[in-house]
């Protein structure tokens, strides 16, 4: 068989030199005979034919040539990047074992044309520019009007001239062919190959919503790095969704989980998450407080500390007001006024109760019955009786008794204040002491007695103490009460206080992260975070409690970061049915066939180049979804995606995309060195 295409010939090839479609322009031996021959020299007509043949051969043989060239070139670049990244080099595929060996090459086409139409003459001198313009011009045929025509002309002339100039400069060096090809690429002749976005890049870029900034990628990378430092693997999609506050790449991740080609890989990646969360959580609990192996004793210890705390506050208030009371104790109620008061049997009964009760009489022993300090003790006795009579749980409750007793207490108070003023001929120390008592109780004691300590005081269980300190529906702005309560409990019993906080956190985790009937709880970390700090007030209250522990600021910083990681795991979508998205993704991943596209574009070489490039990229970057799995789960890819999203330089985007592919060919389990930031 004489040439590659002879099997397809319908008739024997024409005799050499007889079927040249430029032969009508050939110059006769005795000189020019037509106007065209006189206007266009023979060497340029010959150059035009050579350029036309090269365009035809280049178009029809492009696929065969590019298979070897791209395979070898991309293999070398990928191997170089793999070596830089410390990864094993991928073996170069044997192109002869693929269907591409059945496609014609440029050499096959040129042999066929030479046999069909006869050989051409060598092109020399300035005619070589004519050859290149025809060769590149036919490849760009089919351009539109206006600005498109200008663009097409530039795409033709610039690479044609640069290619020829480089070829002439490299003549005799042995690298003429390589120089011509490189110059054509530099001049834009293969811009479709060099500037077309890669499929993996295109898929990821289309999934990124507007507004995802380089700062978001930096924050996501920091979150991924921290998660890895505590033993949890976060994919890029979860980290970006967490820092932006909206879903980012979650559809793509969900598709990879649901696709039969990659569900095994994604399942393997997520299979370790329950154990990772479990280990990281236990370590965080240890940072809050050591393990208490007798949790049932926490509640009673807290109850005792709460009672001691309340009594301590009362004592502190009394100590603060004692000087004023002591000063008032030197003042006496005038005799006639005191005699009038003793005519009231209720007053006398209360006075006798105070004098006859050793505890109640302890602070007024040695003082006259007319002392303002004694009148204060009688006032307290009457007030206490009034409160008891009004208490609804008192079986002997009586509103009449409460009203009468309470009214007399107010009278005794008024008599004492007036007598103190008269005795000092100025402000009443007793009145000042009462005012300070009221203020200090309102500021310090009442919040404790009405807030968390109320539910924790006395005989209580660990569960009740937790519910009192961390109610499921906390009151707004209650973080200050929580912080004050834990501060005071820590002062009385720091071990019990920190054990109580840990018991609350760890108990919440145990309930949220328990195994499901179907197996390990993949969403346990996210559920734990939602149950623990599901609303802003819960988070403020927990922070106030942890901060109030000794060294609590440092404890909270680490735990709060851990909660961010747990929240990020909750951005993962369920793999439920998403028919519309799946259909669109499948359409993107499988557009037509290479052979069909080659037939459709047979008359437009640049479109063949574009279609082949599209199919090659789809095969190289997108069709194998396992590459996307590695891109989204490899911790090195976060910074590259950041650069990929921010750079507008197409060349840089191609290099970054190739790096992503290199990572995609590696193992998820590798622990690579940090990736340096590329300039935008």
Protein Blocks (a to p, Z undefined) as FASTA:
>chain_A
ZZfklmmpmbdcddehilccklmmpccfkbpfbfklmmmcfklmmmmmmmmmmmmmmmmm
mmmmmmmmmmmmmmmmmmmmmmmnopacdddddfklpmklmpccfklmmmmmmmmnopad
ddehjllmmmmmmmmmmmmgoiaehjlmmmmmmmmmmmmmmmmmmmmmmgonlpmmmmmm
mmmmmnopammmmmmccfklmmmmmmpcghiafklmmmmmmmmmmmmmnopacdfklmmm
mmnopaehklmmmmmmmpmklmmmmmmmmmmmmmmmmmmmmmmmmmmpccdfblmlmmmm
mmmmmmmmmmmmmmmmmmmmmmmmmmmmmpccdfklmmmmmmpmklmmmmmmmmmmmklm
mmmgoiafklmklmmmmmmmmmmmmmmmmpmklmkbcfklmmmmmmmmmmmmmmmmmmmm
mmnopacfklmmmmmmmmmmmmmmmmmmmmmmlmmgcjddfklmmmmmmcfbdcehilmm
mmmmmmmmmmmmmmlmmmmmmmmmmmmmmmmmpccfkbccfklmmmmmmmmmmpfklmmm
mmmmmmmpghklmmmmmmmmmmmmmmmmmmpccfbdcfklmmmmmmmmmgcjfklmmmmm
mmmmklmmmmmmmmmmmmmmmmmmmlmmmmmmmmklmmmmmmmmmpcbfklmmmmmmmmm
mmmmmcfkbccdddddddZZ
